[in-house]
Amino acid sequence: MVFLLDVSDSMIEIQREVAAGARLAMYDLRPEDRVALMTFSSRVKVNLSFTANTNQIADAFFKATRLVIEDRRGVRLYDAILTALAQFPYEEVAAHKRVVIVITNDVDAASMHSATEVVREANAKKTTVSVILAANPNPSRIDDSVNPLVRTHPYPNVNFAGEQLRPMVIGTGGQISIRRVTGYLLRELTSKWAEVVK
């Protein structure tokens, strides 16, 4: 499983919840499970290669969520997913269930690659791509521009993002949902993934 975490500035409040849930999520991993972590915004970074070491995984999430990248050049979502897919080798029959789980709140804005290329590569790698769109953690707050430490622009329209990303996700056999991100989300996702591969 590759977790692909958006670290653009619109995700700053969401990241705290992701970090809080990382240690909880490790309880649901089996000894043979391997997890990798990547972050993206206007660039893509492999924070942790595949490992079963739960302490390393939780630590990587903690460190990754302390990084915020102002995305003036735009979010490179498709490039990030293709980089995540590159972590998996080509196999005639995948020995384990393969999934890339993307946690974001926006659409692609600057990738050099397309959604069609993502679907083609995911199918070739026998890997599903699922997207969790992070709902606005403060829906009653209309203008966050008064507090530059919180956000510098309005929260992205996750319903629009869902409509735009759905064909790509469905094309890989994955799922897409809009969720309020809590500290328990990662645990729920790893638990669900572990059940699928048993």
Helices and strands as residue ranges (DSSP letters): E 2-6, G 9-11, H 12-25, G 26-28, E 35-40, E 44-51, H 54-64, H 77-85, E 99-104, H 115-124, E 128-134, H 158-171, E 176-179, H 185-197
